[in-house]
Amino acid sequence: MRQYKVISMEDLLSGGEAVAREAVGDFSCKFNPEIDEYLKDRAIDFTRKSMTVTHLVFDGDTGLCLGYFALTHKPVAFQAESLSGTQRKRIERFAKVNPETGAYTVSAFLIAQIGKNYLVQDGNLLSGVELLDLAKYELLAAKQKIGGQIVFVEMEHGNDFLAKFYRENGFALFGSRDEIEYGKPITYDQLFLFLK
């Protein structure tokens, strides 16, 4: 069985910024330049400021950086009408519905970024499911220490491939949000699951 080593950016930074930059230097996600930009331009700063903590996944045998995920927690609003009765009952363990807005606002774990290194040879390429499972494993460890159960992700609206991937891995759509990025409007779909 293949072995992975997950190292947080905090741990890499204990060896100095040069060590951290070297670890991410040969990373490329050819399908989404934003994944590269985050890792190479923002991950160190965001980790230092405790905004998110990036975790790099290395092959246990070769030491190759195979992928990464960035984790944080933040408040998120769930509109009551977007949830099933069972989902509402589970969320009510963490929050009550606001009668004025019809929303539950809860603090949830956010998988803020996730990406694979496509410079790795095909035989060593990490699967998306493996990478997502490693992120969930880190969140389960946090859950055991501080509680919480809700995990959410945001993805650009209209990415059918990614939406299918998240649905197949237990996530359910619960909302969307609009934002202006680089002067252009963008819509993000929001999906969630309950950690088990």
For each residue, the residues with C-beta under 8 A, 3 or more apart:
1:
2: 59 60 61
3: 59 60 61
4: 57 58 59 60 66 126 130 134
5: 57 58 59 60
6: 55 56 57 58 134 138
7: 11 12 23 55 56 58
8: 11 12 47 53 54 55 56
9: 12 13 20 43 44 47 53 54 55 56
10: 13 14 47 53
11: 7 8 14
12: 7 8 9 15 19 20 23 56
13: 9 10 16 17 19 20 44 47 48
14: 10 11
15: 12 19 20
16: 13 19 20
17: 13 20 21 44
18: 21 22
19: 12 13 15 16 22 23
20: 9 12 13 15 16 17 23 24 44
21: 17 18 24 25 40 44
22: 18 19 25
23: 7 12 19 20 56 65
24: 20 21 27 39 40 43 56 65 68
25: 21 22 40
26: 65 117 119
27: 24 36 39 40 65 68 115 117 119
28: 36 117 118 119
29: 32 33 35 36 115 116 117 118
30: 118
31: 35 118
32: 29 35 36 115
33: 29 36 37
34: 37 38
35: 29 31 32 38 39 113 115
36: 27 28 29 32 33 39 40 115
37: 33 34 40 41 42
38: 34 35 41 42 43 70 113 115
39: 24 27 35 36 42 43 54 68 113 115
40: 21 24 25 27 36 37 43
41: 37 38
42: 37 38 39 45 46
43: 9 24 38 39 40 46 47 52 54 68 70 113
44: 9 13 17 20 21 47 48
45: 42 48 49
46: 42 43 49 51 52 54 70
47: 8 9 10 13 43 44 50 51 52 53 54
48: 13 44 45
49: 45 46
50: 47 53
51: 46 47 72
52: 43 46 47 70 71 72 112 113
53: 8 9 10 47 50 70 71 72
54: 8 9 39 43 46 47 68 69 70 113
55: 6 7 8 9 68 69 70 71 134 135 138
56: 6 7 8 9 12 23 24 65 67 68
57: 4 5 6 65 66 67 68 69 126 131 134
58: 4 5 6 7 63 64 65 66
59: 2 3 4 5 62 63 64 66 124
60: 2 3 4 5
61: 2 3
62: 59 124
63: 58 59
64: 58 59 117 120 124
65: 23 24 26 27 56 57 58 68 117
66: 4 57 58 59 116 117 120 124 125 126 131
67: 56 57 114 115 116 117 126 131
68: 24 27 39 43 54 55 56 57 65 113 114 115
69: 54 55 57 111 113 114 115 131 132 134 135 138
70: 38 43 46 52 53 54 55 111 112 113 114
71: 52 53 55 109 110 111 112 135 138 139 142
72: 51 52 53 109 110 112
73: 107 108 109 110 148
74: 107 108 110
75: 105 106 107 108
76: 105 106 107 108 110 150 152 190 192
77: 101 103 104 105 175
78: 82 83 91 103 104 105 106 174 175 192
79: 82 83 102 103 174 175
80: 83 88 97 102 103 104
81: 102
82: 78 79 173 174 175
83: 78 79 80 87 88 91 174
84: 87 88
85: 88 89
86: 89 90
87: 83 84 90 91 172
88: 80 83 84 85 91 92 97 104
89: 85 86 92 93
90: 86 87 93 149 194
91: 78 83 87 88 94 95 104 106 150
92: 88 89 95 96 97 104
93: 89 90 149
94: 91 104 106 107 148 149 150
95: 91 92 104 105 106
96: 92 104
97: 80 88 92 102 103 104
98: 101 102 103 104 105
99: 102
100:
101: 77 98
102: 79 80 81 97 98 99
103: 77 78 79 80 97 98
104: 77 78 80 88 91 92 94 95 96 97 98
105: 75 76 77 78 95 98
106: 75 76 78 91 94 95 150
107: 73 74 75 76 94 148
108: 73 74 75 76 148 150 151 152 192
109: 71 72 73 139 142 143 148 150 151 152 195
110: 71 72 73 74 76 151 152 153 154
111: 69 70 71 114 132 135 139 151 152 153
112: 52 70 71 72
113: 35 38 39 43 52 54 68 69 70
114: 67 68 69 70 111 131 132 135 153
115: 27 29 32 35 36 38 39 67 68 69
116: 29 66 67 120 125 126 128 131
117: 26 27 28 29 64 65 66 67 120 126
118: 28 29 30 31 125
119: 26 27 28
120: 64 66 116 117 124 125 126
121: 124 125
122: 125
123:
124: 59 62 64 66 120 121
125: 66 116 118 120 121 122
126: 4 57 66 67 116 117 120 130 131
127: 130 131
128: 116 131 132 165
129: 132 133 169
130: 4 126 127 133 134
131: 57 66 67 69 114 116 126 127 128 134 135
132: 69 111 114 128 129 135 136 169
133: 129 130 136 137
134: 4 6 55 57 69 130 131 137 138
135: 55 69 71 111 114 131 132 138 139
136: 132 133 139 140 151 195
137: 133 134 140 141
138: 6 55 69 71 134 135 141 142
139: 71 109 111 135 136 142 143 151 195
140: 136 137 143 144 195
141: 137 138 144 145
142: 71 109 138 139 145 146 148
143: 109 139 140 146 147 148 149 195
144: 140 141
145: 141 142
146: 142 143
147: 143
148: 73 94 107 108 109 142 143 195
149: 90 93 94 143 194 195
150: 76 91 94 106 108 109 192 193 194 195
151: 108 109 110 111 136 139 192 193 194 195
152: 76 108 109 110 111 174 190 191 192 193
153: 110 111 114 166 171 190 191 192
154: 110 177 188 189 190 191
155: 159 162 163 166 188 189 191
156: 159 162 186 187 188 189
157: 176 186 187 188 189
158:
159: 155 156 162 163
160: 163 164
161: 164 165
162: 155 156 159 165 166
163: 155 159 160 166 167 173 189 191
164: 160 161 167 168
165: 128 161 162 168 169
166: 153 155 162 163 169 171 191
167: 163 164 171 172 173 191
168: 164 165
169: 129 132 165 166 193
170: 193
171: 153 166 167 191 192 193
172: 87 167 191 192 193
173: 82 163 167 189 190 191
174: 78 79 82 83 152 190 191 192
175: 77 78 79 82 189 190
176: 157 187 188 189 190
177: 154 187 188 190
178: 185 186 187 188
179: 185 186 187 188
180: 183 184 185 186
181: 184 186
182:
183: 180
184: 180 181
185: 178 179 180
186: 156 157 178 179 180 181
187: 156 157 176 177 178 179
188: 154 155 156 157 176 177 178 179
189: 154 155 156 157 163 173 175 176
190: 76 152 153 154 173 174 175 176 177
191: 152 153 154 155 163 166 167 171 172 173 174
192: 76 78 108 150 151 152 153 171 172 174
193: 150 151 152 169 170 171 172
194: 90 149 150 151
195: 109 136 139 140 143 148 149 150 151
196:
